[in-house]
Amino acid sequence: MSVKEIKSRFASGFCLVETMTTAVVLVVAVFGISGYRYYAAMDCRKAEMDATAGRIAALLCESWQGMEGTLSYDPTTHGSSYLNVSSSAGPAEPADFTWLTSFKAVSNDYEYYVTLSYKDISPGLRALNVLVAWSQSKHAAGSPAETNRTFSMTKYTAY
C-alpha cells in the first residue's frame, strides 16, 4: 500500500474531533431554541394577563359610568359571560378616593382582585376609579396581598 492510497483512504471520512464539535454546536443550538420558546410563551401569557386586566377595568368603568356613577353599583350582577365575579377583598383604594366595594374576578382561570372607589370632584361631577391587581404567576395568587401587578382606570361622570 502506498502513502497516496493511505491518505486518500483517511481523507474521505470524519475524525472524532469534527464529530464531537458538531455535536456540541447542535446541543448549544437546541438549548438556545428551547430557552427562546420558553420565554416567548411566558411573555405571551403575561401580555394576555395584562390585556385581560385592562379589559376588566374598562368593562367595569364603562358599566359603572353608564349607570351615572351610582353608589349602589354592584359588579356581581353586571358580570359578562367571560368574567366570573364573586365577593372578596381587593387592593387598597387610591388616596383621596372613597372605597365602594372590592371583589375577585376570574377570567381564563386567572384571578384578578378589583377595588371600586369614587371621589366627588365638584357638585354633579364624580371620578370613578377601578383598580385591578393580579399575580404574574398563575399559582401564586390567593389573596390581594400576593399580587405583584396593578392596573388603574379612572373615568368621570355627571351624577
Residue frames as a rotation matrix with the C-alpha (Angstrom) as fourth column:
MET 1
0.589 0.808 0.000 0.00
0.808 -0.589 0.000 0.00
0.000 0.000 -1.000 0.00
SER 2
-0.354 -0.729 0.586 1.42
0.704 -0.620 -0.347 3.35
0.616 0.290 0.733 -0.97
VAL 3
-0.775 -0.006 -0.632 1.30
0.495 -0.627 -0.601 6.55
-0.393 -0.779 0.489 1.06
LYS 4
-0.872 0.466 -0.148 -1.02
-0.463 -0.691 0.555 8.11
0.157 0.553 0.818 -1.51
GLU 5
-0.295 0.779 -0.554 -3.57
0.097 0.601 0.793 5.31
0.951 0.180 -0.252 -1.07
ILE 6
-0.396 0.099 -0.913 -3.44
0.902 0.226 -0.367 5.64
0.169 -0.969 -0.179 2.73
LYS 7
-0.916 0.025 -0.400 -4.01
0.098 -0.954 -0.284 9.42
-0.388 -0.299 0.872 2.64
SER 8
-0.687 0.701 -0.192 -6.95
-0.531 -0.304 0.791 9.16
0.496 0.646 0.581 0.26
ARG 9
-0.306 0.564 -0.767 -8.50
0.477 0.788 0.389 6.40
0.824 -0.247 -0.510 2.38
PHE 10
-0.375 0.109 -0.921 -8.45
0.911 -0.141 -0.388 8.51
-0.172 -0.984 -0.046 5.59
ALA 11
-0.978 -0.037 -0.207 -9.25
0.006 -0.989 0.151 11.84
-0.210 0.146 0.967 3.91
SER 12
-0.633 0.774 -0.029 -12.72
-0.019 0.022 1.000 10.70
0.774 0.633 0.001 2.87
GLY 13
0.088 0.700 -0.708 -14.17
0.772 0.401 0.493 10.28
0.629 -0.590 -0.506 6.41
PHE 14
0.539 0.147 0.829 -14.75
-0.350 -0.856 0.380 12.39
0.766 -0.495 -0.410 9.53
CYS 15
-0.555 -0.738 -0.384 -12.49
0.154 0.362 -0.919 12.33
0.818 -0.569 -0.087 12.52
LEU 16
-0.094 0.506 -0.857 -13.64
0.950 0.304 0.075 12.13
0.298 -0.807 -0.509 16.13
VAL 17
-0.705 -0.224 -0.673 -12.84
0.492 -0.838 -0.237 15.80
-0.511 -0.498 0.701 16.83
GLU 18
-0.919 0.395 -0.024 -15.03
-0.275 -0.594 0.756 17.01
0.284 0.701 0.654 13.95
THR 19
-0.272 0.849 -0.454 -17.90
0.376 0.528 0.762 14.79
0.886 0.037 -0.462 15.07
MET 20
-0.186 0.160 -0.970 -17.71
0.981 -0.017 -0.191 15.96
-0.047 -0.987 -0.154 18.70
THR 21
-0.915 -0.162 -0.370 -17.50
0.157 -0.987 0.045 19.63
-0.372 -0.017 0.928 17.63
THR 22
-0.704 0.710 -0.026 -20.63
-0.200 -0.164 0.966 19.21
0.681 0.685 0.257 15.51
ALA 23
-0.091 0.676 -0.731 -22.46
0.735 0.541 0.409 17.53
0.672 -0.499 -0.546 18.40
VAL 24
-0.492 -0.151 -0.857 -21.55
0.783 -0.507 -0.360 20.37
-0.380 -0.848 0.368 20.80
VAL 25
-0.983 0.135 -0.125 -22.70
-0.176 -0.881 0.440 23.02
-0.051 0.454 0.889 18.33
LEU 26
-0.437 0.871 -0.225 -26.04
0.034 0.266 0.963 21.20
0.899 0.414 -0.146 17.85
VAL 27
-0.136 0.360 -0.923 -26.60
0.947 0.320 -0.015 20.83
0.290 -0.876 -0.385 21.60
VAL 28
-0.764 -0.184 -0.619 -25.96
0.416 -0.874 -0.253 24.55
-0.494 -0.450 0.744 22.16
ALA 29
-0.886 0.461 -0.049 -28.37
-0.315 -0.522 0.793 25.43
0.340 0.718 0.608 19.33
VAL 30
-0.240 0.830 -0.504 -31.09
0.433 0.556 0.709 23.14
0.869 -0.048 -0.493 20.73
PHE 31
-0.268 0.102 -0.958 -30.76
0.952 -0.127 -0.279 24.66
-0.150 -0.987 -0.063 24.22
GLY 32
-0.934 -0.114 -0.337 -30.90
0.077 -0.990 0.119 28.15
-0.348 0.085 0.934 22.76
ILE 33
-0.674 0.735 -0.082 -34.05
-0.215 -0.089 0.973 27.40
0.707 0.673 0.218 20.79
SER 34
-0.134 0.625 -0.769 -35.69
0.766 0.557 0.319 25.77
0.628 -0.547 -0.554 23.81
GLY 35
-0.529 -0.126 -0.839 -34.94
0.736 -0.561 -0.380 28.79
-0.423 -0.818 0.390 26.00
TYR 36
-0.978 0.182 -0.103 -36.28
-0.209 -0.828 0.520 31.15
0.009 0.530 0.848 23.37
ARG 37
-0.414 0.874 -0.254 -39.55
0.085 0.315 0.945 29.21
0.906 0.370 -0.205 23.06
TYR 38
-0.192 0.314 -0.930 -39.99
0.953 0.288 -0.099 29.06
0.236 -0.905 -0.354 26.86
TYR 39
-0.666 -0.130 -0.735 -39.50
0.460 -0.847 -0.266 32.79
-0.588 -0.515 0.624 27.38
ALA 40
-0.914 0.404 -0.035 -41.63
-0.257 -0.510 0.821 33.66
0.314 0.759 0.570 24.35
ALA 41
-0.228 0.861 -0.455 -44.50
0.465 0.506 0.726 31.58
0.856 -0.046 -0.516 25.76
MET 42
-0.249 0.083 -0.965 -44.11
0.955 -0.144 -0.258 33.18
-0.160 -0.986 -0.044 29.22
ASP 43
-0.904 -0.125 -0.409 -44.11
0.089 -0.990 0.108 36.69
-0.418 0.061 0.906 27.77
CYS 44
-0.712 0.701 -0.034 -47.18
-0.091 -0.044 0.995 35.87
0.696 0.711 0.095 25.70
ARG 45
-0.071 0.687 -0.723 -49.04
0.825 0.448 0.345 34.66
0.561 -0.572 -0.598 28.81
LYS 46
-0.471 -0.164 -0.867 -48.04
0.735 -0.617 -0.283 37.78
-0.488 -0.770 0.411 30.78
ALA 47
-0.985 0.124 -0.117 -49.21
-0.169 -0.813 0.558 40.02
-0.026 0.569 0.822 27.94
GLU 48
-0.414 0.883 -0.221 -52.53
0.258 0.346 0.902 38.17
0.873 0.316 -0.371 27.84
MET 49
-0.072 0.355 -0.932 -52.98
0.993 0.110 -0.035 38.70
0.090 -0.928 -0.360 31.59
ASP 50
-0.777 -0.266 -0.571 -52.13
0.348 -0.937 -0.036 42.41
-0.525 -0.227 0.820 31.26
ALA 51
-0.881 0.473 0.007 -54.64
-0.211 -0.407 0.889 42.84
0.424 0.781 0.458 28.43
THR 52
-0.189 0.839 -0.511 -57.33
0.621 0.505 0.600 40.98
0.761 -0.204 -0.616 30.38
ALA 53
-0.329 0.022 -0.944 -56.79
0.875 -0.368 -0.314 43.26
-0.354 -0.930 0.102 33.40
GLY 54
-0.949 -0.041 -0.312 -57.23
-0.067 -0.943 0.327 46.27
-0.307 0.331 0.892 31.13
ARG 55
-0.630 0.766 -0.128 -60.42
-0.030 0.141 0.990 44.81
0.776 0.627 -0.066 29.65
ILE 56
-0.148 0.559 -0.816 -61.81
0.929 0.361 0.079 44.10
0.339 -0.747 -0.573 33.14
ALA 57
-0.591 -0.127 -0.796 -61.10
0.533 -0.803 -0.267 47.68
-0.605 -0.583 0.543 34.23
ALA 58
-0.957 0.236 -0.168 -62.64
-0.284 -0.655 0.700 49.10
0.055 0.717 0.694 31.05
LEU 59
-0.459 0.826 -0.328 -65.72
0.375 0.515 0.771 46.86
0.805 0.231 -0.546 31.34
LEU 60
-0.099 0.411 -0.906 -66.36
0.995 0.043 -0.089 47.86
0.002 -0.910 -0.414 34.94
CYS 61
-0.746 -0.225 -0.627 -65.59
0.295 -0.955 -0.008 51.56
-0.597 -0.191 0.779 34.40
GLU 62
-0.904 0.423 -0.065 -67.88
-0.240 -0.374 0.896 51.80
0.355 0.825 0.439 31.37
SER 63
-0.281 0.830 -0.481 -70.64
0.609 0.542 0.579 49.85
0.741 -0.130 -0.658 33.10
TRP 64
-0.196 0.140 -0.971 -70.44
0.926 -0.300 -0.230 51.99
-0.324 -0.944 -0.071 36.22
GLN 65
-0.890 -0.152 -0.430 -70.23
0.023 -0.957 0.290 55.17
-0.456 0.248 0.855 34.16
GLY 66
-0.758 0.652 -0.015 -73.29
0.059 0.090 0.994 54.02
0.650 0.752 -0.107 32.20
MET 67
0.094 0.770 -0.631 -75.17
0.873 0.241 0.424 53.87
0.478 -0.591 -0.650 35.48
GLU 68
0.462 0.051 0.885 -74.15
0.028 -0.999 0.043 57.51
0.886 0.005 -0.463 36.07
GLY 69
-0.513 -0.845 0.154 -71.75
-0.153 -0.086 -0.984 56.63
0.845 -0.529 -0.085 38.87
THR 70
0.527 0.794 0.303 -74.43
-0.494 -0.004 0.869 55.45
0.692 -0.608 0.390 41.25
LEU 71
-0.397 -0.692 0.603 -73.13
-0.887 0.120 -0.446 54.37
0.237 -0.712 -0.661 44.65
SER 72
0.286 0.537 0.794 -75.40
-0.640 0.724 -0.259 51.31
-0.713 -0.434 0.550 44.57
TYR 73
0.367 -0.229 -0.902 -73.45
-0.845 0.323 -0.426 49.83
0.388 0.918 -0.075 41.63
ASP 74
0.349 -0.195 0.916 -72.91
-0.529 0.766 0.365 46.10
-0.773 -0.612 0.164 42.17
PRO 75
-0.206 -0.508 -0.836 -70.50
-0.978 0.091 0.186 44.43
-0.018 0.856 -0.516 39.71
THR 76
-0.823 -0.087 0.561 -71.54
-0.185 0.975 -0.120 40.93
-0.537 -0.203 -0.819 40.81
THR 77
0.130 0.938 0.320 -74.84
0.307 0.269 -0.913 41.47
-0.943 0.217 -0.253 38.97
HIS 78
0.771 0.139 -0.621 -73.25
-0.453 -0.565 -0.689 43.08
-0.447 0.813 -0.373 35.89
GLY 79
-0.237 -0.906 0.352 -70.60
-0.303 0.413 0.859 40.45
-0.923 0.097 -0.372 35.01
SER 80
0.148 0.231 -0.962 -70.20
-0.989 0.005 -0.150 39.24
-0.030 0.973 0.229 31.48
SER 81
0.933 0.309 -0.186 -70.02
-0.329 0.940 -0.089 35.69
0.148 0.144 0.979 30.16
TYR 82
0.374 -0.857 -0.354 -66.21
0.253 0.461 -0.850 35.52
0.892 0.229 0.389 30.32
LEU 83
-0.565 -0.562 0.604 -65.93
-0.354 -0.496 -0.793 37.11
0.745 -0.662 0.081 33.78
ASN 84
0.224 0.561 -0.797 -66.86
0.581 0.580 0.571 35.28
0.782 -0.591 -0.196 37.00
VAL 85
-0.365 -0.287 0.886 -67.28
-0.357 -0.835 -0.418 37.86
0.860 -0.469 0.203 39.78
SER 86
0.375 0.464 -0.803 -67.51
0.617 0.521 0.590 36.97
0.692 -0.716 -0.091 43.49
SER 87
0.874 0.009 0.486 -67.18
-0.306 -0.767 0.564 38.90
0.378 -0.641 -0.667 46.74
SER 88
0.441 -0.803 -0.400 -63.65
0.864 0.501 -0.053 39.08
0.242 -0.322 0.915 48.11
ALA 89
0.456 -0.422 -0.784 -61.05
0.287 -0.764 0.578 41.50
-0.842 -0.489 -0.227 49.44
GLY 90
0.760 -0.219 0.612 -59.29
0.590 -0.160 -0.791 43.71
0.271 0.963 0.008 46.93
PRO 91
-0.340 -0.938 0.069 -56.35
0.844 -0.337 -0.418 46.08
0.415 -0.084 0.906 46.70
ALA 92
-0.208 0.206 -0.956 -56.38
0.698 -0.653 -0.292 49.34
-0.685 -0.729 -0.008 48.67
GLU 93
0.687 0.541 0.485 -58.12
0.727 -0.509 -0.461 52.27
-0.003 0.669 -0.743 47.00
PRO 94
-0.198 -0.786 0.585 -56.04
0.696 -0.533 -0.480 55.24
0.690 0.313 0.653 45.86
ALA 95
-0.683 -0.109 -0.722 -55.53
0.642 -0.560 -0.523 58.19
-0.347 -0.821 0.453 48.21
ASP 96
-0.820 0.420 -0.390 -58.37
-0.404 -0.906 -0.126 60.76
-0.406 0.054 0.912 48.25
PHE 97
-0.473 0.702 -0.532 -60.87
-0.470 0.310 0.827 58.19
0.745 0.641 0.183 46.91
THR 98
-0.198 0.530 0.824 -63.72
-0.920 0.188 -0.342 56.66
-0.337 -0.827 0.451 48.89
TRP 99
-0.974 -0.201 0.105 -63.97
-0.172 0.956 0.237 52.86
-0.148 0.213 -0.966 48.85
LEU 100
-0.109 0.968 -0.224 -67.15
-0.983 -0.071 0.168 51.44
0.146 0.239 0.960 47.30
THR 101
0.838 0.357 0.413 -66.59
-0.424 0.902 0.080 47.68
-0.344 -0.242 0.907 47.00
SER 102
-0.339 -0.919 -0.203 -63.94
-0.920 0.278 0.277 45.00
-0.198 0.280 -0.939 46.45
PHE 103
0.719 0.578 0.385 -64.27
-0.457 0.811 -0.364 41.62
-0.523 0.086 0.848 44.80
LYS 104
-0.452 -0.806 0.381 -62.47
-0.204 0.509 0.836 38.85
-0.868 0.300 -0.395 42.93
ALA 105
0.594 0.549 -0.588 -62.93
-0.709 0.014 -0.705 38.39
-0.379 0.836 0.397 39.19
VAL 106
-0.201 -0.612 0.765 -61.86
-0.011 0.783 0.622 35.17
-0.980 0.117 -0.164 37.45
SER 107
0.731 0.333 -0.596 -61.23
-0.580 -0.156 -0.799 35.16
-0.359 0.930 0.079 33.71
ASN 108
0.538 -0.499 -0.679 -59.49
-0.458 0.503 -0.733 32.38
0.708 0.705 0.042 31.76
ASP 109
0.687 -0.163 -0.708 -58.66
0.549 0.756 0.357 30.65
0.477 -0.634 0.609 35.07
TYR 110
-0.537 -0.838 0.100 -56.69
0.574 -0.449 -0.684 33.69
0.618 -0.310 0.722 36.32
GLU 111
0.308 0.630 -0.712 -57.67
0.951 -0.225 0.212 35.59
-0.027 -0.743 -0.669 39.47
TYR 112
-0.506 -0.339 0.793 -57.91
0.367 -0.917 -0.158 39.38
0.780 0.211 0.589 39.44
TYR 113
-0.189 0.401 -0.896 -58.68
0.952 -0.148 -0.267 41.40
-0.240 -0.904 -0.354 42.58
VAL 114
-0.366 0.204 0.908 -60.67
0.532 -0.755 0.384 44.57
0.764 0.623 0.168 41.96
THR 115
-0.397 0.283 -0.873 -61.49
0.766 -0.422 -0.485 47.61
-0.506 -0.861 -0.049 44.09
LEU 116
-0.011 0.485 0.874 -64.02
0.731 -0.593 0.338 50.23
0.682 0.643 -0.349 43.05
SER 117
-0.272 -0.075 -0.959 -63.72
0.806 -0.562 -0.185 53.70
-0.526 -0.824 0.213 44.56
TYR 118
0.298 0.463 0.835 -65.01
0.812 -0.582 0.034 57.18
0.501 0.668 -0.550 43.80
LYS 119
-0.576 -0.396 -0.715 -64.35
0.693 -0.701 -0.169 60.82
-0.434 -0.593 0.678 44.52
ASP 120
0.603 0.782 0.160 -66.76
0.781 -0.536 -0.320 63.74
-0.164 0.318 -0.934 44.17
ILE 121
-0.424 -0.810 0.405 -64.81
0.887 -0.462 0.005 66.37
0.183 0.362 0.914 42.26
SER 122
-0.959 0.281 0.037 -67.46
-0.284 -0.945 -0.165 69.06
-0.011 -0.168 0.986 42.35
PRO 123
-0.262 0.929 0.262 -71.26
-0.276 0.189 -0.943 69.09
-0.925 -0.319 0.207 42.68
GLY 124
0.713 0.660 -0.237 -72.55
-0.459 0.184 -0.869 66.92
-0.530 0.728 0.434 39.86
LEU 125
0.462 -0.628 -0.626 -69.11
-0.642 0.250 -0.725 65.54
0.612 0.737 -0.288 38.81
ARG 126
0.706 -0.169 0.688 -67.74
-0.485 0.593 0.643 62.24
-0.517 -0.787 0.336 40.14
ALA 127
-0.148 -0.812 -0.564 -64.47
-0.943 0.288 -0.167 60.43
0.298 0.507 -0.809 39.42
LEU 128
0.875 0.415 0.248 -64.90
-0.459 0.875 0.156 56.64
-0.152 -0.251 0.956 39.21
ASN 129
-0.112 -0.986 -0.122 -61.78
-0.990 0.122 -0.073 54.54
0.087 0.113 -0.990 39.85
VAL 130
0.963 0.265 -0.042 -61.29
-0.264 0.964 0.038 50.85
0.050 -0.026 0.998 39.13
LEU 131
0.000 -0.988 0.158 -58.10
-0.999 0.007 0.045 49.25
-0.045 -0.157 -0.986 40.46
VAL 132
0.923 0.239 -0.303 -57.23
-0.294 0.944 -0.148 45.73
0.250 0.226 0.941 39.26
ALA 133
0.002 -0.929 0.371 -54.43
-0.979 0.073 0.188 43.67
-0.202 -0.363 -0.910 40.86
TRP 134
0.955 0.243 -0.172 -53.15
-0.278 0.935 -0.222 40.25
0.107 0.260 0.960 39.83
SER 135
0.296 -0.870 0.395 -50.15
-0.336 0.292 0.895 37.95
-0.894 -0.398 -0.206 40.14
GLN 136
0.060 -0.366 -0.929 -47.91
-0.998 -0.018 -0.058 37.16
0.005 0.930 -0.366 37.17
SER 137
-0.926 -0.348 -0.146 -47.68
-0.338 0.937 -0.085 33.59
0.166 -0.030 -0.986 38.47
LYS 138
-0.173 0.939 -0.297 -50.92
-0.429 0.199 0.881 31.69
0.887 0.280 0.369 37.98
HIS 139
0.224 0.255 -0.941 -50.42
0.515 0.788 0.336 29.57
0.827 -0.560 0.045 41.10
ALA 140
-0.775 -0.588 -0.231 -49.15
0.510 -0.366 -0.778 32.33
0.374 -0.721 0.584 43.40
ALA 141
-0.575 0.605 0.551 -52.43
-0.518 -0.790 0.328 34.25
0.633 -0.097 0.768 43.60
GLY 142
-0.403 0.509 -0.760 -54.69
0.713 0.696 0.087 33.51
0.573 -0.507 -0.643 46.50
SER 143
0.391 0.487 -0.781 -55.20
0.819 -0.572 0.053 36.92
-0.421 -0.660 -0.622 48.07
PRO 144
0.934 -0.005 0.356 -54.67
0.192 -0.835 -0.516 40.56
0.300 0.551 -0.779 47.12
ALA 145
0.695 -0.715 0.071 -51.50
-0.465 -0.372 0.803 40.61
-0.548 -0.591 -0.592 49.24
GLU 146
0.059 -0.682 0.729 -49.86
0.317 0.705 0.634 38.10
-0.946 0.194 0.258 46.87
THR 147
0.817 0.270 0.510 -50.37
0.562 -0.167 -0.810 40.20
-0.133 0.948 -0.288 43.74
ASN 148
-0.120 -0.929 -0.349 -47.47
0.599 -0.348 0.721 41.91
-0.792 -0.123 0.598 42.01
ARG 149
-0.860 -0.081 0.504 -49.14
0.477 -0.482 0.735 43.80
0.183 0.873 0.453 39.14
THR 150
-0.183 0.840 -0.511 -51.79
0.537 -0.350 -0.767 46.54
-0.824 -0.414 -0.387 39.16
PHE 151
-0.754 0.091 0.651 -53.79
0.553 -0.446 0.704 48.49
0.354 0.891 0.286 36.62
SER 152
-0.395 0.606 -0.690 -55.91
0.521 -0.471 -0.712 51.53
-0.757 -0.641 -0.130 37.43
MET 153
-0.638 0.292 0.713 -58.51
0.607 -0.380 0.698 53.32
0.474 0.878 0.065 35.32
THR 154
-0.539 0.467 -0.701 -60.37
0.422 -0.571 -0.704 56.49
-0.729 -0.676 0.110 36.22
LYS 155
-0.523 0.488 0.699 -63.40
0.681 -0.254 0.687 57.90
0.513 0.835 -0.199 34.40
TYR 156
-0.936 0.249 -0.249 -65.51
-0.042 -0.780 -0.624 60.94
-0.349 -0.574 0.741 35.09
THR 157
-0.508 0.839 0.194 -69.29
0.704 0.275 0.654 61.11
0.496 0.469 -0.731 35.04
ALA 158
-0.671 0.454 0.586 -72.05
-0.557 -0.831 0.007 63.53
0.490 -0.322 0.810 35.82
TYR 159
-0.738 0.443 -0.509 -74.37
0.597 0.780 -0.187 62.32
0.315 -0.442 -0.840 38.53
